[in-house]
């Protein structure tokens, strides 16, 4: 069964590789790990949606990104990208967040769900394998939250590896 999926994946990849790629879907692993979807509305600009899971909650991030080719030893498969966007969702206090509270406060705050709203920036680099439309990348996505578990949170350590399939 796995063999059939691999053959189907390669067949679809080869047939799509000659076409202009307008969409991508993949995974992001980092603090804001999750599932990504991209729509390229021009050859160097895209809209990205990220469904991420962090702080015991879920967030939806929308980003506008711009791509620039990077020439490294005459390799045209490297691209740098940068952009900005917003996110919204919810977070939930975990048991470890409530360790410093009294027993009454722990029961009051444990599992408390709060809405989250914030702004994001992103910069990254990716390598595209054009024969099989797959990309691998590394990005840095700092974000600022207006409210949530903490008020006015600034997170500067959101680094991630990404893998996407383009179609």
ABEGO torsion letter per residue (X at the ends): XAAAAAAAAAAAAAAAAABBBABBBBBBBEABBEBBBBBBABAABBBBBBBBBBGGBBBBBBBBBBBBBBBBGGBAABBBBBEBBBBBEBBBBBAAAAAABBAAAAAAABGBBBBBBBBBBBBBBBBBBAABBBBBBBBBBBBBBABEABBGBBBAABBBBBBBBBX
